[in-house]
């Protein structure tokens, strides 16, 4: 036919088209796989970053918790010297007057005494028994390191040697030292904070007697209230490390803008059914007291 050119189709051209298509498909598939891989890698990277961030946050939280615990522990550690000084000076002032009732309980009987007491500072004190009648006029005087008892029945004044400071006062569970407080918890004992107490609740302080001080308890453990820093329990141990007696201090009241325990109960460990309770009926602080009343001559006239 005129004007028509019939040429055979080149197999090489067809083969080229096919190869081009195959390569394009492979490239498209490859790009898709690479994208998925890159996406997966990005997800792994992000997850790793988040894990690292979480780990860092956890470490920071733990550090903050540790710091908070350390701060709490420091805050819950009391000034032991301050507590002991406050105990020593609990009833002291330039001039103190008190009226007390002392009850001595045994399995056989109960005995009650009424006592008046005057003191100046930490070195001078006078106690006079007003009742019962058979003990009325009996008096105890302390001046410095010297202690005397006046016994009206025999009209004699007897000096109490330092070795007898731990002896019983008037047949009670109170010692001569309890009444006149010759020893000092702060000065005469080596002290340390011994942790928290649960029964009773508070701070526990351990005291060990210094070797150069005569007549003291070997070890004393005191529990102080966290609320008012006053002692609530005192346990006394003898030279063999045995618990000898327990003192409880209760019923805190205010006298002259000062908080003090008004009931002190002493229970000996090895005497069943026995206890001594000292109750402060009235206390005055910072009163004017004449030095002359703290003399042997006044002691014998104190009735």
C-alpha positions as a Python dict, from the first residue, in 0.01 Angstrom:
ca = {
    (1, 'X'): (0, 0, 0),
    (2, 'X'): (128, 340, -105),
    (3, 'X'): (233, 581, 182),
    (4, 'X'): (256, 311, 449),
    (5, 'X'): (582, 195, 600),
    (6, 'X'): (565, -144, 768),
    (7, 'X'): (865, -192, 1004),
    (8, 'X'): (913, -482, 1232),
    (9, 'X'): (907, -392, 1611),
    (10, 'X'): (1251, -416, 1763),
    (11, 'X'): (1280, -682, 2031),
    (12, 'X'): (1564, -486, 2187),
    (13, 'X'): (1337, -186, 2235),
    (14, 'X'): (1070, -399, 2403),
    (15, 'X'): (1329, -560, 2624),
    (16, 'X'): (1458, -216, 2730),
    (17, 'X'): (1111, -101, 2825),
    (18, 'X'): (1059, -411, 3038),
    (19, 'X'): (1395, -375, 3210),
    (20, 'X'): (1326, -9, 3284),
    (21, 'X'): (992, -99, 3440),
    (22, 'X'): (1147, -370, 3654),
    (23, 'X'): (1422, -136, 3778),
    (24, 'X'): (1165, 132, 3860),
    (25, 'X'): (958, -115, 4059),
    (26, 'X'): (1263, -238, 4246),
    (27, 'X'): (1370, 116, 4327),
    (28, 'X'): (1019, 198, 4452),
    (29, 'X'): (1011, -113, 4669),
    (30, 'X'): (1359, -38, 4797),
    (31, 'X'): (1266, 319, 4889),
    (32, 'X'): (958, 192, 5070),
    (33, 'X'): (1159, -61, 5266),
    (34, 'X'): (1421, 198, 5349),
    (35, 'X'): (1148, 435, 5466),
    (36, 'X'): (998, 169, 5687),
    (37, 'X'): (1343, 87, 5824),
    (38, 'X'): (1416, 454, 5885),
    (39, 'X'): (1077, 492, 6054),
    (40, 'X'): (1147, 189, 6269),
    (41, 'X'): (1491, 324, 6351),
    (42, 'X'): (1338, 659, 6440),
    (43, 'X'): (1085, 483, 6667),
    (44, 'X'): (1363, 285, 6833),
    (45, 'X'): (1565, 604, 6874),
    (46, 'X'): (1270, 790, 7024),
    (47, 'X'): (1189, 498, 7253),
    (48, 'X'): (1553, 483, 7363),
    (49, 'X'): (1553, 854, 7431),
    (50, 'X'): (1232, 824, 7633),
    (51, 'X'): (1373, 528, 7825),
    (52, 'X'): (1689, 725, 7898),
    (53, 'X'): (1481, 1023, 8004),
    (54, 'X'): (1268, 798, 8228),
    (55, 'X'): (1584, 645, 8374),
    (56, 'X'): (1728, 990, 8440),
    (57, 'X'): (1399, 1101, 8596),
    (58, 'X'): (1393, 790, 8815),
    (59, 'X'): (1751, 852, 8924),
    (60, 'X'): (1666, 1214, 9006),
    (61, 'X'): (1355, 1110, 9200),
    (62, 'X'): (1558, 856, 9396),
    (63, 'X'): (1822, 1118, 9468),
    (64, 'X'): (1558, 1364, 9586),
    (65, 'X'): (1399, 1096, 9805),
    (66, 'X'): (1740, 1013, 9953),
    (67, 'X'): (1813, 1380, 10018),
    (68, 'X'): (1470, 1421, 10178),
    (69, 'X'): (1535, 1119, 10402),
    (70, 'X'): (1872, 1262, 10501),
    (71, 'X'): (1715, 1599, 10581),
    (72, 'X'): (1441, 1430, 10785),
    (73, 'X'): (1700, 1224, 10975),
    (74, 'X'): (1901, 1537, 11052),
    (75, 'X'): (1587, 1724, 11157),
    (76, 'X'): (1489, 1435, 11387),
    (77, 'X'): (1827, 1433, 11563),
    (78, 'X'): (1802, 1646, 11879),
    (79, 'X'): (2063, 1858, 12051),
    (80, 'X'): (2145, 1618, 12335),
    (81, 'X'): (2332, 1876, 12543),
    (82, 'X'): (2036, 2111, 12521),
    (83, 'X'): (1794, 1839, 12636),
    (84, 'X'): (2012, 1742, 12932),
    (85, 'X'): (2070, 2103, 13034),
    (86, 'X'): (1696, 2161, 13028),
    (87, 'X'): (1642, 1851, 13243),
    (88, 'X'): (1902, 1967, 13495),
    (89, 'X'): (1746, 2313, 13515),
    (90, 'X'): (1383, 2201, 13497),
    (91, 'X'): (1295, 2312, 13851),
    (92, 'X'): (1582, 2556, 13900),
    (93, 'X'): (1580, 2935, 13908),
    (94, 'X'): (1754, 3211, 14109),
    (95, 'X'): (1492, 3134, 14372),
    (96, 'X'): (1241, 2844, 14364),
    (97, 'X'): (973, 2746, 14615),
    (98, 'X'): (764, 2428, 14588),
    (99, 'X'): (506, 2237, 14788),
    (100, 'X'): (503, 1864, 14727),
    (101, 'X'): (331, 1546, 14834),
    (102, 'X'): (533, 1225, 14850),
    (103, 'X'): (347, 893, 14856),
    (104, 'X'): (535, 572, 14937),
    (105, 'X'): (350, 252, 14844),
    (106, 'X'): (453, -99, 14952),
    (107, 'X'): (271, -432, 14971),
    (108, 'X'): (210, -371, 15341),
    (109, 'X'): (115, -4, 15362),
    (110, 'X'): (96, 339, 15204),
    (111, 'X'): (264, 641, 15360),
    (112, 'X'): (220, 1006, 15259),
    (113, 'X'): (437, 1308, 15343),
    (114, 'X'): (391, 1679, 15279),
    (115, 'X'): (712, 1864, 15195),
    (116, 'X'): (816, 2224, 15135),
    (117, 'X'): (1130, 2298, 14934),
    (118, 'X'): (1339, 2606, 14860),
    (119, 'X'): (1635, 2627, 14624),
    (120, 'X'): (1872, 2886, 14478),
    (121, 'X'): (2032, 2802, 14148),
    (122, 'X'): (2186, 2456, 14121),
    (123, 'X'): (2397, 2440, 14439),
    (124, 'X'): (2166, 2529, 14729),
    (125, 'X'): (1847, 2360, 14851),
    (126, 'X'): (1643, 2311, 15168),
    (127, 'X'): (1362, 2058, 15218),
    (128, 'X'): (1137, 2042, 15525),
    (129, 'X'): (878, 1773, 15604),
    (130, 'X'): (551, 1915, 15743),
    (131, 'X'): (348, 1593, 15775),
    (132, 'X'): (284, 1334, 15906),
    (133, 'X'): (341, 1453, 16266),
    (134, 'X'): (599, 1185, 16344),
    (135, 'X'): (825, 1312, 16061),
    (136, 'X'): (744, 1683, 16089),
    (137, 'X'): (1052, 1901, 16120),
    (138, 'X'): (1287, 1655, 15951),
    (139, 'X'): (1490, 1861, 15707),
    (140, 'X'): (1757, 1821, 15439),
    (141, 'X'): (2004, 2095, 15346),
    (142, 'X'): (2241, 2108, 15054),
    (143, 'X'): (2512, 2372, 15011),
    (144, 'X'): (2754, 2305, 14728),
    (145, 'X'): (2876, 1945, 14756),
    (146, 'X'): (2772, 1915, 15121),
    (147, 'X'): (2448, 1756, 15238),
    (148, 'X'): (2299, 1740, 15591),
    (149, 'X'): (1988, 1586, 15743),
    (150, 'X'): (1834, 1729, 16059),
    (151, 'X'): (1648, 1474, 16276),
    (152, 'X'): (1425, 1654, 16530),
    (153, 'X'): (1353, 1338, 16734),
    (154, 'X'): (1714, 1325, 16844),
    (155, 'X'): (1789, 1695, 16782),
    (156, 'X'): (2088, 1609, 16568),
    (157, 'X'): (2228, 1724, 16236),
    (158, 'X'): (2397, 1446, 16039),
    (159, 'X'): (2620, 1507, 15740),
    (160, 'X'): (2550, 1279, 15445),
    (161, 'X'): (2877, 1167, 15278),
    (162, 'X'): (2901, 1163, 14896),
    (163, 'X'): (2893, 783, 14903),
    (164, 'X'): (2540, 799, 15049),
    (165, 'X'): (2394, 1025, 14780),
    (166, 'X'): (2239, 720, 14617),
    (167, 'X'): (2087, 609, 14948),
    (168, 'X'): (1712, 615, 15015),
    (169, 'X'): (1555, 939, 15135),
    (170, 'X'): (1311, 883, 15425),
    (171, 'X'): (1253, 519, 15328),
    (172, 'X'): (1126, 610, 14981),
    (173, 'X'): (1247, 512, 14635),
    (174, 'X'): (1382, 865, 14598),
    (175, 'X'): (1753, 901, 14661),
    (176, 'X'): (1918, 1190, 14839),
    (177, 'X'): (2048, 1292, 14497),
    (178, 'X'): (1693, 1297, 14353),
    (179, 'X'): (1583, 1544, 14618),
    (180, 'X'): (1869, 1790, 14598),
    (181, 'X'): (2001, 1708, 14246),
    (182, 'X'): (2369, 1718, 14334),
    (183, 'X'): (2466, 1536, 14017),
    (184, 'X'): (2425, 1683, 13670),
    (185, 'X'): (2309, 1478, 13374),
    (186, 'X'): (2492, 1713, 13140),
    (187, 'X'): (2822, 1741, 13331),
    (188, 'X'): (2862, 1409, 13513),
    (189, 'X'): (2773, 1170, 13231),
    (190, 'X'): (2900, 1101, 12881),
    (191, 'X'): (2595, 1126, 12657),
    (192, 'X'): (2485, 1019, 12311),
    (193, 'X'): (2167, 1014, 12103),
    (194, 'X'): (2040, 654, 12099),
    (195, 'X'): (1764, 683, 11838),
    (196, 'X'): (1387, 700, 11859),
    (197, 'X'): (1166, 542, 12123),
    (198, 'X'): (818, 408, 12048),
    (199, 'X'): (698, 334, 12402),
    (200, 'X'): (698, 600, 12524),
    (201, 'X'): (731, 799, 12204),
    (202, 'X'): (1023, 1039, 12182),
    (203, 'X'): (1401, 1073, 12157),
    (204, 'X'): (1616, 828, 12350),
    (205, 'X'): (1939, 953, 12508),
    (206, 'X'): (2196, 723, 12670),
    (207, 'X'): (2420, 840, 12953),
    (208, 'X'): (2726, 662, 13091),
    (209, 'X'): (2876, 775, 13423),
    (210, 'X'): (3217, 935, 13402),
    (211, 'X'): (3477, 724, 13588),
    (212, 'X'): (3592, 1013, 13810),
    (213, 'X'): (3245, 1081, 13960),
    (214, 'X'): (3145, 889, 14274),
    (215, 'X'): (2808, 735, 14353),
    (216, 'X'): (2627, 771, 14022),
    (217, 'X'): (2425, 520, 13828),
    (218, 'X'): (2637, 331, 13577),
    (219, 'X'): (2400, 398, 13287),
    (220, 'X'): (2091, 613, 13248),
    (221, 'X'): (1852, 609, 12952),
    (222, 'X'): (1618, 905, 12912),
    (223, 'X'): (1327, 947, 12671),
    (224, 'X'): (1244, 1308, 12584),
    (225, 'X'): (918, 1424, 12431),
    (226, 'X'): (947, 1562, 12078),
    (227, 'X'): (665, 1806, 12150),
    (228, 'X'): (803, 1996, 12450),
    (229, 'X'): (1155, 1848, 12491),
    (230, 'X'): (1074, 1745, 12849),
    (231, 'X'): (1173, 1405, 12992),
    (232, 'X'): (893, 1148, 13003),
    (233, 'X'): (1084, 839, 13123),
    (234, 'X'): (1419, 772, 13290),
    (235, 'X'): (1564, 423, 13340),
    (236, 'X'): (1856, 368, 13577),
    (237, 'X'): (2102, 79, 13546),
    (238, 'X'): (2341, -39, 13817),
    (239, 'X'): (2712, -123, 13789),
    (240, 'X'): (2626, -471, 13660),
    (241, 'X'): (2415, -328, 13379),
    (242, 'X'): (2085, -438, 13536),
    (243, 'X'): (1779, -216, 13522),
    (244, 'X'): (1736, -90, 13878),
    (245, 'X'): (1439, 145, 13857),
    (246, 'X'): (1216, 335, 13617),
    (247, 'X'): (1103, 695, 13662),
    (248, 'X'): (800, 831, 13477),
    (249, 'X'): (736, 1206, 13449),
    (250, 'X'): (378, 1301, 13371),
    (251, 'X'): (103, 1564, 13394),
    (252, 'X'): (290, 1862, 13252),
    (253, 'X'): (156, 2193, 13385),
    (254, 'X'): (255, 2555, 13361),
    (255, 'X'): (390, 2738, 13666),
    (256, 'X'): (520, 3090, 13618),
    (257, 'X'): (523, 3054, 13237),
    (258, 'X'): (734, 2740, 13268),
    (259, 'X'): (619, 2390, 13170),
    (260, 'X'): (719, 2117, 13417),
    (261, 'X'): (608, 1759, 13488),
    (262, 'X'): (410, 1765, 13813),
    (263, 'X'): (388, 1391, 13883),
    (264, 'X'): (704, 1180, 13914),
    (265, 'X'): (660, 807, 13976),
    (266, 'X'): (953, 581, 14061),
    (267, 'X'): (915, 204, 14037),
    (268, 'X'): (1200, -22, 14157),
    (269, 'X'): (1252, -328, 13938),
    (270, 'X'): (1327, -585, 14204),
    (271, 'X'): (1065, -496, 14468),
    (272, 'X'): (718, -615, 14376),
    (273, 'X'): (428, -385, 14457),
    (274, 'X'): (647, -93, 14556),
    (275, 'X'): (655, 260, 14414),
    (276, 'X'): (709, 621, 14519),
    (277, 'X'): (516, 910, 14370),
    (278, 'X'): (616, 1274, 14408),
    (279, 'X'): (346, 1526, 14317),
    (280, 'X'): (418, 1899, 14283),
    (281, 'X'): (120, 2084, 14427),
    (282, 'X'): (255, 2434, 14379),
    (283, 'X'): (573, 2581, 14229),
    (284, 'X'): (702, 2939, 14223),
    (285, 'X'): (1004, 3047, 14023),
    (286, 'X'): (1229, 3353, 14054),
    (287, 'X'): (1130, 3433, 14413),
    (288, 'X'): (1347, 3631, 14654),
    (289, 'X'): (1521, 3401, 14904),
    (290, 'X'): (1753, 3504, 15187),
    (291, 'X'): (2091, 3332, 15186),
    (292, 'X'): (2058, 3293, 15563),
    (293, 'X'): (1791, 3026, 15529),
    (294, 'X'): (2048, 2790, 15372),
    (295, 'X'): (2255, 2750, 15689),
    (296, 'X'): (2295, 2483, 15957),
    (297, 'X'): (2149, 2712, 16222),
    (298, 'X'): (1838, 2772, 16014),
    (299, 'X'): (1820, 2400, 15932),
    (300, 'X'): (1774, 2320, 16300),
    (301, 'X'): (1507, 2590, 16335),
    (302, 'X'): (1328, 2505, 16012),
    (303, 'X'): (1031, 2342, 16185),
}
